[in-house]
Each structure stands twice: as structure tokens, then as C-alpha cells.
Amino acid sequence: MGFITENFLLRTKAARRLYREYAAEQPILDYHCHLSAKEIADNHRFRDLTEIWLEGDHYKWRAMRANGVPERYCTGSAKPYEKFLAWARTVPHTLRNPLYHWTHLELKRYFGIDRLLDENSAEEIWNRANEQLAQEDLSVQGILEKFRVVAVCTTDDPVHTLKHHERIRSAGVTTAVFPTFRPDRALHVENPSSFNDWTDQLAAAASATIARFSDFLDALSKRHQDFHDHGCRLSDHGLQQCYADPCTETEASGIFDKVRSGKQPSPEEVTKFASFLMLFFGHLDAAKGWTKQLHLGAYRNANTRALKTLGRDTGFDAIGDWPHADAFARYLDRLDQDNRLPKLIVYNLNPADNYVFATIAGSFHDGSIPGKLQFGSGWWFLDQKEAMEWQMNALSNCGLLSRFIGMVTDSRSFMSHPRHEYFRRVLCNLIGNEVEAGELPDDDELVGTMIRNICFENAARLLELPIPEQSGIAVSSTR
């Protein structure tokens, strides 16, 4: 018997029943990820297990470095099988790290491989997986269909072309693929050279001339509309903290002119400019009925040497420890006072702040939309069993778990789809254990409906993505 059994993570009869009958067969709506629209449009085929599984995976790189693996086997020039073998030798040392669960769940679901991965099994697993990767059902589009992914929302800078999304749409790909508007570089005036280069790219993308601040705002609005026309219904920001300092349009315009002339703004001006734009983007999202996502609390690039030699997003970030309550509350309050508070999901990276985010978000429901403000799923270092339970417990205690829109992968990997199964098993185990303990009713219609909604239908209803009818997915209109 393999490690990943039918009852993996499901400790009680109620948990197993709820998972089988209400969670397992739900489709996937991956409303936040970093998958490549180009690879989807190209229906990319992966040459080997290293390309699909190890390239770009900073979770695995961190574990390998901790296990004493030299960098050439992580991000360096080692041959693909050498990198895979270095990972295989590391896996037995990941016991109790979520990577051990994810690794064997992915091997089972993609390739039907039940063996534990280690140095001795590496060659057989490498050969079996590579043979299957050559088949049609494990091309990029085949993978999306295999895992019943109804929709994917990629993450896109306003200056990016949307031609790959157009190619996907015209090709009639089964999975709907939509862009997500992530305009964070518009906030970063602290580096005038980089900001000015990006602003020139924005002008080109919007077919506009940007001479004044009003031109800048118009170009951003134009790209926001372009994204909407391509099916975008979500925006996203990755910030240390919210920006919420008062700033008039006249002040923001003066800061813009200063930076465009190449002058360095003060730290106070950087914060004011970002605060003005975050309100501006909130207004745009609210006007179009979009959902805004805020990813808060990451401590980026902790290791200077690694940043200089390997660059960003290579596995050297951490959990930050900043005060969030005041800025987050003031940001939501200002949008609410303007009557321009969009639907919103906040993802927290420091578990010490779970109740802060859950309670502040819960202070801005207005009765107009069920679940309008979401305390989002466990993110990054917290997208594992223990922290998923922390997040759901905080949400349950301070709000309505029944309106939760569930799991996202936040992944760059096409091997990440079983993360939804992992989450669903954790959810059903949490609820099933309480059913058997008599803490929740032993009523499958009541409890099971909640689970089904969390796994798919809540997100489909709240986000209102224009999923084509040919997807075959019918979403209940029940509020």
C-alpha cells in the first residue's frame, strides 16, 4: 500500500464521508496563481520531471539548501537528472515539512506513482514520469483538463501584452484563462530610473503619451479597461503593508513630476504617492465590480548576497513582522467613505496577525454581498495543514466560514493542482472531527453543503468570472 491512501489526512469516518461526497469531485477555480499564459497558449510539453517540478520552485530549493545541497543543483548549471537526484536525496529529510506530503501526492496524482521518493527509487521514478510527460494528457492544456480546472487567473503587469490570453481564447482551450491586474510597479517611485522606464512601457502599452500625472492615471485606466475586456475580474497587490496616508491629487501630481525629472522623492513622498494610487485602484476595481486582492506581510530578499547573485524569487524571503491594523483599517475605511470599497480578499503571511485581519475585514461588510470581504486562505509559508487550520479557525471564530472562497495555489508550477485536494482534505478533516465530537451537527446536508461551497461555489459566485457555458459547470445562484 502506498503512502497516499484513500483516507490520507482524513482521521474520522465523518471526515472521509464529507470528503468523498462533497469535496473530492468539485472542479478547481484557481483564482490566483502565477502560471504562464504563454505556456498555456503554446500547450507546452515538459521535457522532463526537472522542468515541470523543480524549475522555479523556491520551496524545494530552500529545503535542498538546508540539506547541504550546493546551489548548482538548485538554480545552477547541473544537468536535469543531477538536480532531480539531489532533490530525491533531500526528500527523506523533509519528514514533517509539507513538501513531503506534496511530493508524494503529486507523484500519485500526475503519474500514478506510489513509491516513496529517495535516492534508491529516483531512477525508476524519473523514467516512469518522463515517459508519461510525453503523453497528451500531461501537456499543459492536458493537465488543466485532467484536474478539472475550470478557470485560471494569471498575474499580469499592466504593461504586459495580453496576446497570449487572446491566443488561448481563440484556440478554444477547455479551461478559461483570465489575466489579473497587478499594478504594483506604479507605486514604486523610490527608484526614479526604474519607475520612469516602467512608465514609458505603460505609455506604449496604452498607446498614449504620458507627460502629466493625469496622463499617467488615464493610461492606467485604459489598461484596466483592456484587462476587463479580456475577462479580468480581479486585481492584486503584493505589499509589506497597506498604504493609507492622506494625499491629494495635487500632491501626487507634484511627486510624479519630481520623479519624472529624475529627482529622488523623500520617504514620506513615496508613501503618499503609493497611498493615492491605492485609492485610485480601489475606485477602478469597485466601479467594474472586480475583487481586489492584498497579499500583505512578506519580508523580501532577506539575504543580500543571494539577491545579488541569484536575483529575486529564488527562496530567500521570509515572514515579516510589521504592525498592520492601523493602515489596513484606514485603507478600507477611506474606500468605504468614498462608497468605493470593492470586493476584497486579504492574505496574511504572519499567523500572529490572523485575528487582526479577520476582525478588521469583518468590520466592513455592508450586507450587499455575502462574503464581500474575505480573510483569504493560508498563503506561502502558511499554505500547509497546520496554518490552514489556523486561518480557518480564526475566520470561523470571527466571521462566517460558510462564506469562505477557499484555496488558491499562488503557484508558478503546473504540478500544483493537487494543493486543492490537500486543502479539501484538511478542511473535511477539521469539520469531520468536530462532527464526530458532537461539536457540529451530524447533518450531511447542512455541513456538506458548506464544504461544497467552500471548495468551489462560493468563489464562482463571488468573483463572477465570465466562464464560458461550454465549461459544463453550472453554478448555483443561491446566496
C-alpha positions as CSV (number, residue, x, y, z in Angstrom):
1,M,0.0,0.0,0.0
2,G,1.3,3.4,-0.9
3,F,1.7,6.4,1.4
4,I,-1.1,8.5,-0.3
5,T,-4.1,6.3,0.6
6,E,-7.8,7.0,0.0
7,N,-8.0,8.2,3.6
8,F,-4.9,10.4,3.6
9,L,-5.3,13.2,6.2
10,L,-8.9,12.1,7.0
11,R,-8.9,10.7,10.5
12,T,-12.6,10.0,11.1
13,K,-15.5,8.4,9.3
14,A,-17.3,11.7,9.1
15,A,-14.3,13.4,7.5
16,R,-13.9,10.6,5.0
17,R,-17.6,10.7,4.1
18,L,-17.7,14.5,3.7
19,Y,-14.6,14.5,1.5
20,R,-15.9,11.7,-0.8
21,E,-19.4,13.1,-1.1
22,Y,-18.9,16.8,-1.1
23,A,-15.3,17.8,-1.8
24,A,-13.5,15.3,-3.9
25,E,-15.4,15.8,-7.2
26,Q,-15.6,19.6,-7.1
27,P,-13.8,21.3,-10.0
28,I,-11.0,23.8,-9.4
29,L,-11.2,27.5,-9.8
30,D,-7.6,28.8,-9.3
31,Y,-8.3,32.5,-9.0
32,H,-4.8,33.5,-8.0
33,C,-1.6,31.9,-9.5
34,H,1.5,32.8,-11.5
35,L,1.1,30.2,-14.2
36,S,2.4,31.3,-17.7
37,A,-0.3,32.3,-20.2
38,K,2.3,31.7,-22.9
39,E,2.8,28.1,-21.9
40,I,-0.9,27.6,-21.8
41,A,-1.4,29.1,-25.2
42,D,1.5,27.0,-26.6
43,N,0.2,23.9,-24.9
44,H,3.8,23.4,-23.7
45,R,5.2,19.9,-23.2
46,F,7.7,19.5,-20.5
47,R,10.9,17.8,-21.5
48,D,11.4,16.0,-18.1
49,L,10.5,15.9,-14.5
50,T,13.0,18.5,-13.5
51,E,11.5,21.1,-15.8
52,I,7.9,20.7,-14.6
53,W,8.8,20.0,-10.9
54,L,12.0,21.8,-9.9
55,E,12.5,24.8,-12.1
56,G,11.3,27.9,-10.3
57,D,10.3,26.0,-7.1
58,H,11.8,28.0,-4.3
59,Y,10.1,25.8,-1.7
60,K,12.2,22.8,-2.9
61,W,15.3,25.0,-3.3
62,R,15.1,26.1,0.3
63,A,14.8,22.5,1.5
64,M,17.8,21.4,-0.6
65,R,20.0,24.2,0.6
66,A,19.0,23.3,4.2
67,N,20.1,19.8,3.4
68,G,23.5,20.9,2.3
69,V,22.9,20.7,-1.4
70,P,25.2,23.1,-3.4
71,E,23.5,25.9,-5.5
72,R,24.4,24.4,-8.8
73,Y,21.8,21.6,-8.1
74,C,19.1,24.2,-7.3
75,T,19.3,27.2,-9.6
76,G,22.6,26.4,-11.2
77,S,24.1,24.6,-14.2
78,A,23.8,20.9,-13.1
79,K,22.2,18.6,-15.6
80,P,18.4,17.9,-15.2
81,Y,18.8,14.4,-13.8
82,E,21.6,15.6,-11.4
83,K,19.2,18.2,-10.0
84,F,16.4,15.6,-9.7
85,L,18.7,13.2,-7.9
86,A,19.7,15.9,-5.5
87,W,16.1,16.5,-4.7
88,A,15.4,12.8,-4.3
89,R,18.2,12.6,-1.8
90,T,16.6,15.5,0.1
91,V,13.1,14.2,0.2
92,P,13.6,11.7,3.1
93,H,14.9,14.7,5.2
94,T,11.6,16.6,4.6
95,L,9.6,14.5,7.0
96,R,7.0,16.8,8.7
97,N,7.7,19.5,6.2
98,P,4.6,19.9,3.9
99,L,6.9,19.2,1.0
100,Y,6.9,15.5,2.0
101,H,3.1,15.4,1.6
102,W,3.0,17.5,-1.6
103,T,5.8,15.5,-3.2
104,H,4.1,12.1,-2.9
105,L,0.6,13.5,-3.6
106,E,1.8,15.0,-6.8
107,L,3.7,11.8,-7.9
108,K,0.5,9.8,-7.2
109,R,-2.0,12.2,-9.0
110,Y,0.1,13.0,-12.0
111,F,1.9,9.7,-12.7
112,G,0.2,7.1,-10.6
113,I,3.5,6.5,-8.7
114,D,3.1,5.1,-5.2
115,R,6.8,4.7,-4.2
116,L,8.4,6.9,-1.7
117,L,10.9,9.1,-3.4
118,D,14.5,8.7,-2.3
119,E,17.9,8.0,-3.8
120,N,17.1,4.4,-4.4
121,S,13.8,5.0,-6.2
122,A,14.9,8.1,-8.1
123,E,15.9,6.4,-11.4
124,E,12.7,4.4,-11.7
125,I,10.5,7.4,-10.8
126,W,12.5,9.6,-13.2
127,N,12.0,7.2,-16.1
128,R,8.3,6.5,-15.4
129,A,7.4,10.2,-15.0
130,N,9.3,11.3,-18.1
131,E,7.6,8.6,-20.2
132,Q,4.2,9.9,-19.2
133,L,5.2,13.6,-19.7
134,A,5.5,12.8,-23.4
135,Q,1.8,11.9,-23.5
136,E,-1.0,14.3,-24.5
137,D,-2.8,14.3,-21.1
138,L,0.3,15.8,-19.4
139,S,0.8,18.7,-21.8
140,V,-0.1,22.0,-20.2
141,Q,-3.6,22.0,-21.5
142,G,-4.0,18.3,-20.8
143,I,-3.0,18.9,-17.2
144,L,-5.6,21.6,-16.8
145,E,-8.3,19.3,-18.2
146,K,-7.1,16.3,-16.2
147,F,-7.5,18.2,-12.9
148,R,-10.9,19.7,-14.0
149,V,-9.5,23.3,-13.7
150,V,-12.5,25.4,-14.8
151,A,-10.6,28.7,-14.7
152,V,-7.1,30.1,-14.1
153,C,-6.4,33.7,-13.2
154,T,-2.8,34.5,-14.1
155,T,-0.9,37.5,-12.6
156,D,-0.1,40.3,-15.1
157,D,1.6,43.7,-15.0
158,P,-0.4,46.5,-16.8
159,V,2.5,46.8,-19.3
160,H,2.3,43.2,-20.3
161,T,0.8,42.2,-23.6
162,L,-2.4,40.2,-23.4
163,K,-1.8,38.5,-26.7
164,H,-1.3,35.1,-25.1
165,H,-4.7,35.3,-23.5
166,E,-6.2,36.2,-26.9
167,R,-4.5,33.1,-28.3
168,I,-5.9,30.9,-25.5
169,R,-9.4,32.2,-26.1
170,S,-9.2,31.8,-29.9
171,A,-7.9,28.3,-29.5
172,G,-10.9,27.2,-27.6
173,V,-9.0,25.8,-24.6
174,T,-11.3,24.0,-22.2
175,T,-10.0,25.9,-19.2
176,A,-10.9,29.6,-19.1
177,V,-7.8,31.7,-18.6
178,F,-8.1,35.3,-17.4
179,P,-5.5,37.9,-16.6
180,T,-5.2,39.6,-13.1
181,F,-4.3,43.3,-12.9
182,R,-1.2,43.7,-10.7
183,P,0.0,47.4,-11.0
184,D,2.5,47.4,-8.1
185,R,5.3,49.0,-10.1
186,A,3.1,52.1,-10.5
187,L,3.6,52.7,-6.7
188,H,7.4,52.4,-6.6
189,V,8.7,56.0,-7.2
190,E,11.6,55.4,-4.7
191,N,13.7,54.4,-7.7
192,P,13.2,57.1,-10.3
193,S,15.1,55.4,-13.1
194,S,13.1,52.1,-12.8
195,F,9.8,54.0,-12.3
196,N,10.4,56.1,-15.4
197,D,11.3,53.1,-17.5
198,W,8.2,51.4,-16.4
199,T,6.1,54.4,-17.1
200,D,7.4,54.6,-20.6
201,Q,6.4,51.0,-21.1
202,L,3.0,51.8,-19.8
203,A,2.6,54.6,-22.3
204,A,3.5,52.2,-25.1
205,A,1.1,49.5,-23.8
206,A,-1.8,52.1,-23.6
207,S,-0.8,53.8,-26.9
208,A,-0.6,57.0,-25.0
209,T,1.7,59.9,-24.2
210,I,2.4,60.4,-20.5
211,A,3.6,63.9,-19.9
212,R,1.5,64.8,-16.8
213,F,0.1,62.9,-13.8
214,S,-3.4,63.0,-15.4
215,D,-1.9,61.2,-18.4
216,F,-0.5,58.5,-16.1
217,L,-3.8,57.9,-14.5
218,D,-5.6,57.8,-17.8
219,A,-3.1,55.2,-19.1
220,L,-3.6,53.1,-16.0
221,S,-7.4,53.4,-16.5
222,K,-7.0,52.4,-20.2
223,R,-5.1,49.3,-19.3
224,H,-7.6,48.4,-16.5
225,Q,-10.3,48.5,-19.2
226,D,-8.2,46.4,-21.6
227,F,-7.8,43.8,-18.9
228,H,-11.6,43.9,-18.2
229,D,-12.3,43.4,-21.9
230,H,-10.1,40.2,-21.7
231,G,-12.1,38.8,-18.8
232,C,-10.2,40.1,-15.9
233,R,-12.2,40.4,-12.7
234,L,-9.5,40.6,-10.1
235,S,-6.6,42.9,-9.2
236,D,-3.7,42.0,-6.9
237,H,-1.1,43.8,-4.8
238,G,1.9,42.3,-3.0
239,L,2.8,44.8,-0.3
240,Q,4.6,44.8,3.1
241,Q,1.8,46.9,4.5
242,C,-1.2,48.8,3.2
243,Y,-0.6,52.4,2.2
244,A,-3.1,54.8,3.8
245,D,-1.5,58.2,4.3
246,P,-3.6,61.2,3.2
247,C,-2.6,62.6,-0.2
248,T,-4.4,64.9,-2.6
249,E,-4.2,64.6,-6.3
250,T,-2.2,67.9,-6.4
251,E,0.4,66.4,-4.0
252,A,0.6,63.2,-6.0
253,S,1.0,65.2,-9.2
254,G,3.9,67.1,-7.8
255,I,5.6,63.9,-6.6
256,F,5.1,62.4,-10.1
257,D,6.6,65.5,-11.8
258,K,9.6,65.3,-9.4
259,V,10.3,61.7,-10.1
260,R,9.8,62.0,-13.9
261,S,12.5,64.7,-13.8
262,G,14.8,62.2,-12.2
263,K,14.8,63.6,-8.7
264,Q,14.7,61.4,-5.6
265,P,11.5,61.6,-3.6
266,S,11.5,61.6,0.2
267,P,10.3,58.5,2.1
268,E,7.2,60.5,3.1
269,E,6.5,61.3,-0.6
270,V,6.9,57.6,-1.6
271,T,4.3,56.6,0.9
272,K,1.9,59.4,0.0
273,F,2.2,58.6,-3.7
274,A,1.5,55.0,-3.1
275,S,-1.4,55.8,-0.9
276,F,-3.0,58.0,-3.5
277,L,-2.7,55.3,-6.2
278,M,-4.0,52.5,-3.9
279,L,-7.2,54.5,-3.5
280,F,-7.3,55.2,-7.2
281,F,-7.0,51.5,-8.0
282,G,-9.7,50.7,-5.4
283,H,-12.0,53.1,-7.1
284,L,-11.3,51.4,-10.5
285,D,-12.0,48.0,-9.1
286,A,-15.2,49.0,-7.4
287,A,-16.6,50.7,-10.5
288,K,-16.2,47.5,-12.5
289,G,-17.3,45.0,-9.8
290,W,-13.8,43.5,-9.5
291,T,-12.3,41.8,-6.5
292,K,-9.2,43.3,-5.1
293,Q,-6.5,41.0,-3.5
294,L,-4.0,42.2,-1.0
295,H,-1.0,40.0,-0.1
296,L,0.5,41.5,3.0
297,G,3.4,40.8,5.3
298,A,6.3,39.3,3.3
299,Y,9.8,40.1,4.3
300,R,11.5,40.2,0.9
301,N,15.1,39.4,0.0
302,A,16.5,38.8,3.5
303,N,19.8,37.6,2.1
304,T,21.7,40.3,0.3
305,R,24.4,38.1,-1.1
306,A,21.8,35.7,-2.6
307,L,19.8,38.7,-4.0
308,K,22.9,39.9,-5.8
309,T,24.0,36.5,-7.1
310,L,20.7,34.8,-7.8
311,G,18.1,37.6,-8.0
312,R,14.5,37.8,-6.6
313,D,12.1,35.0,-6.0
314,T,14.8,32.3,-5.5
315,G,13.9,31.3,-2.0
316,F,15.3,33.9,0.3
317,D,12.2,35.7,1.5
318,A,10.6,35.3,5.0
319,I,7.7,36.3,7.2
320,G,7.6,39.9,8.2
321,D,6.6,41.4,11.5
322,W,5.0,44.8,10.9
323,P,2.0,46.5,12.6
324,H,-0.9,46.1,10.1
325,A,-4.1,47.1,11.9
326,D,-4.0,50.9,11.6
327,A,-3.0,51.1,7.9
328,F,-5.3,48.2,6.8
329,A,-8.3,49.7,8.7
330,R,-7.6,53.2,7.4
331,Y,-7.3,52.0,3.8
332,L,-10.6,50.1,3.9
333,D,-12.3,53.0,5.8
334,R,-11.3,55.5,3.2
335,L,-12.6,53.4,0.4
336,D,-15.8,52.8,2.3
337,Q,-16.2,56.6,3.0
338,D,-15.9,57.2,-0.7
339,N,-18.5,54.5,-1.3
340,R,-15.9,52.7,-3.4
341,L,-15.0,49.7,-1.4
342,P,-14.6,46.8,-3.8
343,K,-15.0,43.1,-3.0
344,L,-11.7,42.3,-1.3
345,I,-9.5,39.3,-0.3
346,V,-6.7,39.9,2.2
347,Y,-4.0,37.2,2.5
348,N,-1.9,37.3,5.7
349,L,1.6,35.9,6.0
350,N,2.2,36.2,9.7
351,P,-0.1,33.9,11.7
352,A,0.2,36.3,14.7
353,D,-1.9,38.7,12.7
354,N,-4.7,36.3,11.7
355,Y,-7.2,37.8,14.1
356,V,-6.2,41.3,13.2
357,F,-7.0,40.8,9.6
358,A,-10.1,38.6,10.2
359,T,-11.7,41.2,12.5
360,I,-10.9,44.3,10.5
361,A,-12.1,42.8,7.3
362,G,-15.3,41.8,9.2
363,S,-15.9,45.4,10.2
364,F,-16.6,46.4,6.6
365,H,-19.4,44.1,5.5
366,D,-22.3,46.1,4.3
367,G,-25.0,43.5,3.7
368,S,-24.8,43.9,0.0
369,I,-22.9,40.8,-1.0
370,P,-22.4,37.6,1.0
371,G,-18.7,37.3,1.8
372,K,-17.8,40.6,0.3
373,L,-14.6,40.9,2.3
374,Q,-12.6,37.7,2.6
375,F,-9.9,36.7,5.0
376,G,-8.1,34.7,2.4
377,S,-6.6,31.2,2.5
378,G,-3.2,30.4,4.1
379,W,-0.6,31.9,1.9
380,W,3.0,31.0,1.1
381,F,4.7,29.8,4.3
382,L,1.1,29.2,5.6
383,D,-0.3,27.1,2.8
384,Q,0.1,23.9,4.8
385,K,-2.1,21.8,7.1
386,E,-1.4,23.5,10.5
387,A,-1.6,27.1,9.2
388,M,-4.6,26.3,7.0
389,E,-6.4,25.2,10.2
390,W,-5.2,28.4,12.0
391,Q,-6.7,30.5,9.2
392,M,-10.0,28.7,9.1
393,N,-10.3,28.7,12.9
394,A,-9.7,32.5,13.0
395,L,-12.3,33.0,10.3
396,S,-14.8,30.7,11.9
397,N,-14.4,32.4,15.3
398,C,-14.7,36.0,13.9
399,G,-16.8,35.6,10.8
400,L,-18.5,33.1,8.5
401,L,-16.5,30.1,7.4
402,S,-19.5,29.1,5.3
403,R,-18.9,32.1,3.0
404,F,-15.1,31.4,2.6
405,I,-13.9,31.1,-1.0
406,G,-11.3,28.5,-0.3
407,M,-7.9,27.6,-1.6
408,V,-5.6,29.2,-4.2
409,T,-2.2,27.8,-5.3
410,D,-0.3,31.1,-5.8
411,S,2.0,28.8,-7.8
412,R,4.2,29.1,-10.8
413,S,4.1,25.3,-11.3
414,F,1.7,23.2,-13.4
415,M,2.4,20.4,-10.7
416,S,0.5,22.4,-8.1
417,H,-3.1,21.4,-8.7
418,P,-3.2,18.7,-6.0
419,R,-2.8,21.5,-3.5
420,H,-6.6,21.9,-3.8
421,E,-7.0,18.3,-2.9
422,Y,-4.7,18.8,0.1
423,F,-6.7,21.8,1.3
424,R,-10.0,19.9,0.8
425,R,-8.8,17.0,2.9
426,V,-7.6,19.4,5.6
427,L,-11.0,21.1,5.5
428,C,-13.0,17.9,5.7
429,N,-10.8,16.5,8.5
430,L,-11.3,19.7,10.5
431,I,-15.0,19.7,10.1
432,G,-15.5,15.9,10.3
433,N,-13.6,15.6,13.6
434,E,-15.9,18.2,15.1
435,V,-19.0,16.3,13.8
436,E,-17.8,13.1,15.4
437,A,-17.0,15.0,18.6
438,G,-20.6,16.3,18.7
439,E,-19.4,19.9,18.2
440,L,-21.2,20.2,14.9
441,P,-24.5,18.6,13.8
442,D,-24.2,15.2,12.2
443,D,-26.2,16.5,9.2
444,D,-24.6,16.0,5.8
445,E,-26.9,18.3,4.0
446,L,-26.1,21.2,6.3
447,V,-22.3,20.5,6.8
448,G,-21.7,19.0,3.4
449,T,-23.3,22.0,1.6
450,M,-20.9,24.3,3.4
451,I,-17.9,22.2,2.3
452,R,-19.0,22.1,-1.3
453,N,-19.5,25.8,-1.3
454,I,-16.0,26.5,0.2
455,C,-14.4,24.1,-2.4
456,F,-15.8,25.8,-5.4
457,E,-19.2,27.5,-5.5
458,N,-18.5,30.4,-3.1
459,A,-15.6,31.6,-5.3
460,A,-17.5,31.1,-8.5
461,R,-20.4,33.3,-7.2
462,L,-18.4,36.0,-5.6
463,L,-15.8,36.5,-8.3
464,E,-18.2,36.5,-11.2
465,L,-15.6,35.4,-13.8
466,P,-17.0,35.2,-17.3
467,I,-16.6,31.4,-17.5
468,P,-17.9,30.1,-20.9
469,E,-21.0,28.0,-20.8
470,Q,-19.1,25.2,-22.7
471,S,-17.2,24.6,-19.5
472,G,-20.1,22.4,-18.5
473,I,-20.1,23.9,-14.9
474,A,-23.3,25.2,-13.5
475,V,-23.0,27.4,-10.5
476,S,-26.0,27.7,-8.2
477,S,-27.3,31.3,-7.7
478,T,-28.3,30.5,-4.1
479,R,-27.0,33.3,-1.8
